[in-house]
Amino acid sequence: MKFVNIALILLNTCFLVTGQFLWKVGLMRKTNPFESIRTIVELFFSPWIFGGLVIYGIATVLWMFILTRVDISVAYPLQSIAYIMTAFGAYYVFNESLSPLKIMGCLVILIGVAMIGYSAKLS
Protein backbone atom coordinates (compact mmCIF):
# COMPACT_ATOMS: atom_id res chain seq x y z
CA MET A 1 0.00 0.00 0.00
CA LYS A 2 1.25 3.46 -0.83
CA PHE A 3 2.51 5.68 1.97
CA VAL A 4 0.11 8.46 0.97
CA ASN A 5 -2.87 6.12 1.46
CA ILE A 6 -1.67 5.14 4.91
CA ALA A 7 -1.17 8.82 5.75
CA LEU A 8 -4.71 9.60 4.58
CA ILE A 9 -6.14 6.81 6.74
CA LEU A 10 -4.18 8.07 9.75
CA LEU A 11 -5.34 11.64 9.10
CA ASN A 12 -8.94 10.43 8.89
CA THR A 13 -8.47 8.51 12.13
CA CYS A 14 -7.09 11.64 13.82
CA PHE A 15 -10.14 13.58 12.68
CA LEU A 16 -12.46 10.92 14.12
CA VAL A 17 -10.68 10.84 17.47
CA THR A 18 -10.57 14.65 17.64
CA GLY A 19 -14.30 14.79 16.96
CA GLN A 20 -14.97 12.31 19.77
CA PHE A 21 -12.80 14.28 22.17
CA LEU A 22 -14.60 17.52 21.31
CA TRP A 23 -17.92 15.81 21.95
CA LYS A 24 -16.69 14.53 25.30
CA VAL A 25 -15.53 18.01 26.34
CA GLY A 26 -18.83 19.51 25.19
CA LEU A 27 -20.84 16.95 27.12
CA MET A 28 -18.73 17.41 30.25
CA ARG A 29 -19.52 21.14 30.20
CA LYS A 30 -23.29 20.55 30.25
CA THR A 31 -25.43 19.40 33.13
CA ASN A 32 -28.17 17.00 32.08
CA PRO A 33 -27.66 17.48 28.32
CA PHE A 34 -30.39 14.93 27.52
CA GLU A 35 -32.95 16.21 30.01
CA SER A 36 -35.35 17.50 27.35
CA ILE A 37 -35.67 18.17 23.65
CA ARG A 38 -34.64 21.77 24.33
CA THR A 39 -31.38 20.76 26.04
CA ILE A 40 -30.60 18.33 23.21
CA VAL A 41 -31.08 21.08 20.61
CA GLU A 42 -28.95 23.47 22.70
CA LEU A 43 -26.29 20.79 22.84
CA PHE A 44 -25.84 20.94 19.07
CA PHE A 45 -25.14 24.67 19.30
CA SER A 46 -22.32 24.18 21.78
CA PRO A 47 -19.06 25.13 20.04
CA TRP A 48 -17.47 21.88 21.22
CA ILE A 49 -20.25 19.65 19.92
CA PHE A 50 -20.66 21.65 16.70
CA GLY A 51 -16.89 21.58 16.14
CA GLY A 52 -16.89 17.81 16.58
CA LEU A 53 -19.71 17.49 14.06
CA VAL A 54 -17.81 19.61 11.52
CA ILE A 55 -14.67 17.54 11.98
CA TYR A 56 -16.71 14.35 11.61
CA GLY A 57 -18.14 15.76 8.37
CA ILE A 58 -14.65 16.43 7.06
CA ALA A 59 -13.61 12.91 8.11
CA THR A 60 -16.57 11.46 6.22
CA VAL A 61 -15.64 13.24 2.99
CA LEU A 62 -12.01 12.18 3.43
CA TRP A 63 -13.14 8.59 4.09
CA MET A 64 -15.12 8.53 0.84
CA PHE A 65 -11.99 9.73 -0.98
CA ILE A 66 -9.91 7.02 0.73
CA LEU A 67 -12.41 4.37 -0.39
CA THR A 68 -11.75 5.33 -4.01
CA ARG A 69 -8.06 4.50 -3.51
CA VAL A 70 -7.89 1.67 -0.97
CA ASP A 71 -9.74 -1.62 -0.57
CA ILE A 72 -12.27 -1.29 2.24
CA SER A 73 -11.11 -4.66 3.60
CA VAL A 74 -7.76 -3.00 4.30
CA ALA A 75 -8.73 0.60 5.02
CA TYR A 76 -11.43 -0.06 7.62
CA PRO A 77 -9.36 -2.36 9.84
CA LEU A 78 -6.43 0.09 9.66
CA GLN A 79 -8.76 2.76 10.98
CA SER A 80 -9.09 0.69 14.17
CA ILE A 81 -5.91 2.43 15.31
CA ALA A 82 -8.46 4.99 16.57
CA TYR A 83 -9.09 2.68 19.55
CA ILE A 84 -5.46 2.96 20.55
CA MET A 85 -5.33 6.72 20.02
CA THR A 86 -8.51 7.14 22.04
CA ALA A 87 -7.37 4.98 24.94
CA PHE A 88 -4.08 6.81 25.36
CA GLY A 89 -5.57 10.22 24.57
CA ALA A 90 -8.31 9.71 27.16
CA TYR A 91 -5.65 8.84 29.71
CA TYR A 92 -3.76 12.09 29.10
CA VAL A 93 -6.65 14.45 28.35
CA PHE A 94 -9.45 13.17 30.60
CA ASN A 95 -7.40 11.32 33.25
CA GLU A 96 -9.20 8.08 32.44
CA SER A 97 -7.66 4.85 33.63
CA LEU A 98 -5.20 2.96 31.46
CA SER A 99 -5.02 -0.50 32.95
CA PRO A 100 -2.59 -3.21 31.90
CA LEU A 101 -5.53 -5.04 30.30
CA LYS A 102 -6.34 -1.98 28.15
CA ILE A 103 -2.71 -1.71 27.12
CA MET A 104 -2.64 -5.41 26.20
CA GLY A 105 -5.83 -4.92 24.17
CA CYS A 106 -4.20 -2.02 22.35
CA LEU A 107 -1.20 -4.22 21.57
CA VAL A 108 -3.49 -6.91 20.15
CA ILE A 109 -5.18 -4.29 17.94
CA LEU A 110 -1.77 -2.99 16.85
CA ILE A 111 -0.62 -6.49 15.93
CA GLY A 112 -3.83 -7.03 13.94
CA VAL A 113 -3.43 -3.73 12.13
CA ALA A 114 0.19 -4.59 11.30
CA MET A 115 -0.89 -7.98 9.95
CA ILE A 116 -3.57 -6.39 7.74
CA GLY A 117 -1.13 -3.77 6.52
CA TYR A 118 1.43 -6.44 5.74
CA SER A 119 -1.15 -8.58 3.93
CA ALA A 120 -2.01 -5.56 1.75
CA LYS A 121 1.67 -5.32 0.83
CA LEU A 122 1.64 -8.94 -0.32
CA SER A 123 -1.41 -8.46 -2.56
Contacts in CASP RR format, 6 or more apart in sequence:
PFRMAT RR
TARGET T0000
AUTHOR 0000-0000-0000
METHOD contacts of the structure
MODEL  1
MKFVNIALILLNTCFLVTGQFLWKVGLMRKTNPFESIRTIVELFFSPWIF
GGLVIYGIATVLWMFILTRVDISVAYPLQSIAYIMTAFGAYYVFNESLSP
LKIMGCLVILIGVAMIGYSAKLS
1 70 0 8 1.000
1 74 0 8 1.000
1 117 0 8 1.000
1 120 0 8 1.000
1 121 0 8 1.000
5 66 0 8 1.000
5 69 0 8 1.000
5 70 0 8 1.000
5 75 0 8 1.000
6 78 0 8 1.000
8 62 0 8 1.000
8 65 0 8 1.000
8 66 0 8 1.000
8 69 0 8 1.000
9 66 0 8 1.000
9 70 0 8 1.000
9 75 0 8 1.000
9 78 0 8 1.000
9 79 0 8 1.000
10 81 0 8 1.000
11 62 0 8 1.000
12 59 0 8 1.000
12 62 0 8 1.000
12 63 0 8 1.000
12 66 0 8 1.000
12 79 0 8 1.000
13 79 0 8 1.000
13 81 0 8 1.000
13 82 0 8 1.000
13 85 0 8 1.000
14 85 0 8 1.000
15 55 0 8 1.000
15 56 0 8 1.000
15 58 0 8 1.000
15 59 0 8 1.000
15 62 0 8 1.000
16 56 0 8 1.000
16 59 0 8 1.000
16 79 0 8 1.000
16 82 0 8 1.000
17 82 0 8 1.000
17 85 0 8 1.000
17 86 0 8 1.000
17 89 0 8 1.000
18 52 0 8 1.000
18 55 0 8 1.000
19 51 0 8 1.000
19 52 0 8 1.000
19 55 0 8 1.000
19 56 0 8 1.000
19 59 0 8 1.000
20 86 0 8 1.000
21 89 0 8 1.000
21 93 0 8 1.000
22 48 0 8 1.000
22 49 0 8 1.000
22 51 0 8 1.000
22 52 0 8 1.000
22 55 0 8 1.000
23 48 0 8 1.000
23 49 0 8 1.000
23 52 0 8 1.000
24 94 0 8 1.000
25 48 0 8 1.000
26 43 0 8 1.000
26 46 0 8 1.000
26 48 0 8 1.000
26 49 0 8 1.000
27 33 0 8 1.000
27 43 0 8 1.000
27 49 0 8 1.000
29 46 0 8 1.000
29 48 0 8 1.000
30 39 0 8 1.000
30 43 0 8 1.000
30 46 0 8 1.000
32 39 0 8 1.000
33 39 0 8 1.000
33 40 0 8 1.000
33 43 0 8 1.000
34 40 0 8 1.000
34 43 0 8 1.000
43 49 0 8 1.000
44 50 0 8 1.000
44 53 0 8 1.000
66 75 0 8 1.000
67 75 0 8 1.000
71 120 0 8 1.000
74 116 0 8 1.000
74 117 0 8 1.000
74 119 0 8 1.000
74 120 0 8 1.000
77 112 0 8 1.000
77 113 0 8 1.000
77 116 0 8 1.000
78 113 0 8 1.000
78 116 0 8 1.000
78 117 0 8 1.000
80 109 0 8 1.000
80 113 0 8 1.000
81 109 0 8 1.000
81 110 0 8 1.000
81 113 0 8 1.000
83 106 0 8 1.000
83 109 0 8 1.000
84 106 0 8 1.000
84 109 0 8 1.000
84 110 0 8 1.000
87 98 0 8 1.000
87 102 0 8 1.000
87 106 0 8 1.000
88 98 0 8 1.000
88 106 0 8 1.000
90 96 0 8 1.000
90 98 0 8 1.000
91 97 0 8 1.000
91 98 0 8 1.000
END
